[in-house]
Amino acid sequence: MKTEDKIYSLNEGYSPVIYKSKSGLTYSFPVSSGHADMEFEFDISEQDFEVLKSSNYKFKAFYYILFNEAQSTFGTGHPNPRRYTAEEFEDVKNKVLYKSDHDLKLFIKEFSKEKNLAEEYFHSFSKNVFQ
């Protein structure tokens, strides 16, 4: 990604960005796990972009879920590293972007519980990433 191609993010630094690519719009997000850092990129639609741009809550929730899902596929000491797929990305995108805020809050709570994360972890994660 070239800096001039970036069209949206909530802040600078280690956080997701949306940029114009040859194929259209691309959502790019960093993930760290142990001593490994990776950047993931997936195409999104104009409609997805509008949802992300219109709701900081959904933008943050999307990254929270993606970060934890992608992080579980690699990293120091990971027993079975694998590639995070476009199908997994699409599944998360549809679960996060197109739910009501109420249903999304319940989804985040259940996701956090399933990943053995504290219920309030979403808020501390978002605060740390998007300050």
C-alpha positions as CSV (number, residue, x, y, z in Angstrom):
1,M,0.0,0.0,0.0
2,K,1.2,3.4,-0.9
3,T,0.4,6.2,1.6
4,E,-1.5,8.2,-1.0
5,D,-3.8,5.2,-1.6
6,K,-5.1,5.2,2.0
7,I,-8.6,6.5,2.2
8,Y,-9.7,5.7,5.7
9,S,-8.6,4.7,9.2
10,L,-9.4,5.8,12.7
11,N,-5.9,6.7,13.6
12,E,-2.3,6.5,12.5
13,G,0.1,3.7,13.4
14,Y,-0.6,0.0,14.2
15,S,-4.2,-0.2,13.2
16,P,-6.4,-1.2,10.2
17,V,-6.6,1.0,7.1
18,I,-8.8,1.0,4.0
19,Y,-7.1,1.9,0.8
20,K,-7.8,1.9,-3.0
21,S,-6.2,-1.0,-4.8
22,K,-6.2,-2.2,-8.3
23,S,-9.1,-4.5,-7.5
24,G,-11.2,-1.8,-5.7
25,L,-11.1,-1.3,-1.9
26,T,-8.9,-3.2,0.4
27,Y,-9.1,-3.6,4.2
28,S,-5.6,-4.1,5.6
29,F,-4.9,-5.0,9.2
30,P,-1.8,-5.8,11.3
31,V,-1.6,-8.7,13.7
32,S,1.2,-9.6,16.1
33,S,1.7,-12.9,17.9
34,G,4.7,-13.4,20.0
35,H,7.7,-12.3,17.9
36,A,5.8,-12.5,14.6
37,D,4.0,-9.7,12.9
38,M,1.9,-10.0,9.8
39,E,-0.3,-7.8,7.6
40,F,-3.5,-9.2,6.2
41,E,-5.3,-7.7,3.2
42,F,-8.8,-8.5,1.9
43,D,-11.1,-6.8,-0.6
44,I,-14.2,-5.1,0.6
45,S,-17.2,-3.6,-1.2
46,E,-18.3,0.0,-1.3
47,Q,-21.2,-1.0,1.0
48,D,-18.8,-2.5,3.5
49,F,-16.7,0.6,3.4
50,E,-19.8,2.8,4.1
51,V,-20.7,0.7,7.1
52,L,-17.2,0.9,8.5
53,K,-17.0,4.6,7.9
54,S,-20.3,5.3,9.5
55,S,-19.8,3.4,12.8
56,N,-16.6,3.6,14.9
57,Y,-18.1,0.8,17.0
58,K,-18.3,-1.6,14.1
59,F,-14.9,-0.5,12.8
60,K,-13.4,-1.3,16.2
61,A,-15.4,-4.5,16.6
62,F,-14.4,-5.7,13.2
63,Y,-10.7,-5.3,14.0
64,Y,-11.1,-6.9,17.4
65,I,-12.6,-10.0,16.0
66,L,-10.3,-10.2,12.9
67,F,-7.2,-9.6,15.1
68,N,-8.0,-12.4,17.4
69,E,-9.1,-14.8,14.7
70,A,-6.0,-14.2,12.5
71,Q,-3.7,-14.3,15.5
72,S,-4.9,-17.8,16.2
73,T,-3.5,-19.0,12.9
74,F,0.2,-18.3,13.5
75,G,2.8,-17.1,15.9
76,T,5.6,-18.2,18.2
77,G,5.1,-21.7,19.3
78,H,1.8,-22.2,17.3
79,P,1.4,-25.9,16.8
80,N,-0.4,-25.7,13.4
81,P,0.3,-22.4,11.6
82,R,-1.9,-21.8,8.6
83,R,-3.1,-19.1,6.3
84,Y,-6.1,-16.9,7.4
85,T,-8.5,-17.3,4.5
86,A,-10.7,-14.9,2.5
87,E,-13.7,-17.1,3.5
88,E,-13.0,-16.6,7.2
89,F,-12.6,-12.9,6.6
90,E,-16.0,-12.8,4.7
91,D,-17.6,-14.7,7.5
92,V,-16.4,-12.3,10.2
93,K,-17.3,-9.3,8.0
94,N,-20.9,-10.5,7.6
95,K,-21.2,-11.3,11.3
96,V,-19.9,-7.9,12.4
97,L,-20.9,-5.3,9.8
98,Y,-24.4,-6.4,9.2
99,K,-25.7,-7.0,12.7
100,S,-27.6,-4.4,14.8
101,D,-25.4,-2.8,17.5
102,H,-27.3,-4.8,20.1
103,D,-26.7,-8.1,18.4
104,L,-23.1,-7.2,17.8
105,K,-22.6,-6.5,21.5
106,L,-23.9,-10.0,22.3
107,F,-21.7,-11.5,19.5
108,I,-18.6,-9.8,21.0
109,K,-19.5,-11.0,24.4
110,E,-19.9,-14.6,23.2
111,F,-16.7,-14.4,21.0
112,S,-14.7,-13.1,24.0
113,K,-16.0,-15.8,26.2
114,E,-15.2,-18.5,23.6
115,K,-11.6,-17.1,23.2
116,N,-11.2,-17.0,27.0
117,L,-10.9,-13.2,27.0
118,A,-12.3,-11.1,29.8
119,E,-15.7,-9.6,29.0
120,E,-14.3,-6.0,29.1
121,Y,-11.2,-6.9,26.9
122,F,-12.9,-5.5,23.8
123,H,-13.0,-2.1,25.4
124,S,-9.3,-2.1,26.6
125,F,-8.2,-3.5,23.2
126,S,-10.1,-0.7,21.4
127,K,-8.8,1.9,23.7
128,N,-5.2,0.8,23.2
129,V,-5.4,0.5,19.4
130,F,-7.5,3.5,18.6
131,Q,-6.2,6.3,20.9
